[in-house]
Amino acid sequence: MKDLRRYGELFLFFAKTGLMKQMAYRPHFFLMITGKVIRIALLFFFFQAIFFQVSRIGEWTWEQVLLLFATFHVVDYLMSITFGRNLSSHLPSRVQTGEMDYRMILPANLLFFASLEDVDMMDFFSFLPTLGFLGWVLWRLDMAIPLLQVVLYILLIANALIFLYAVILAIATTSFWTTQSYGLAVIFDNLMKIGRYPLDIFEGFWKVVFIYFLPLVLIAQVPAQALLGALSPGFVLFAFGVSGTALALALVFWRKGVKNYMSASS
C-alpha cells in the first residue's frame, strides 16, 4: 500500500512537471489542443458523409459507429497521455544516447519510469472534449444500459490499454538490441487506426487477422459491443486472455532487453 501511494505521488509529480513544461509556450499549447479537437471533428464529418449514402455498415448503425469512434479515441488518448510516446519514442532515444544508465540507479522501478516519466498533459486536455463527445453519443443511443454492461465496458477499455501497452512495450524493447525502434512503432500506430472502423468492412483473411492474429478489435470494437450487449461471454474471456498473455510475454521480453543493455553498458 505504501509503494502504491509512493508511485501515485510520483505519477502526479510527472503530470505536474509535464504541464509546467507544456504551458511554457501557452499559444502553442492551446493551438495544439484546438488542432487535435478539429482532427476528431473532421473524422466525425467523414463518418457522417458515409452515412448520408448508407444506413448501416455491416451490422453497425450510425449511433453504434459513433460509439465505436468515441471509444477508440478514449483509448487512444489515455495511451497518449501515459505510456504511448514514453515507450515508442522516448525509450529508444534514451537507449541510443545512454540516458537509460542513470535511470537504472534511481530508487524506483525502471519500467515505471520508462512508461510514465513524461505525462502528456496536452493530450489530457484534448481528452476532455472526447469524454463529452462519448457522453453525447450515449445520449444519442437512447437506450437503457444495464450497470453490468457499463462496468464491462470500462474493464474492456482497461483491457485494451493493457493490450496496447504490451505491444508497444515489446516494440520499444527491441531498441535494447537495435538502439532504434521508432519505425516499428510508427507502423503499429498506423495499423492501430484500423481499430476505429467497424471490422465489418473487412472480409475473409483480413478479418481473421484483425480478430485473432493482430486483434485490433480489442481496442474499441469489443468494448463498444459489450456496452451494446452484443458481446458473447466467450469473446470477453478471449479478450482478457489475449491481453494477459501479451503482457506476460512483453514483460519477459523487457527483462531480457534490460539484461542485454546492462551487459553492453558494463
Beta strands, then each sheet from edge to edge (+ up, - down):
end
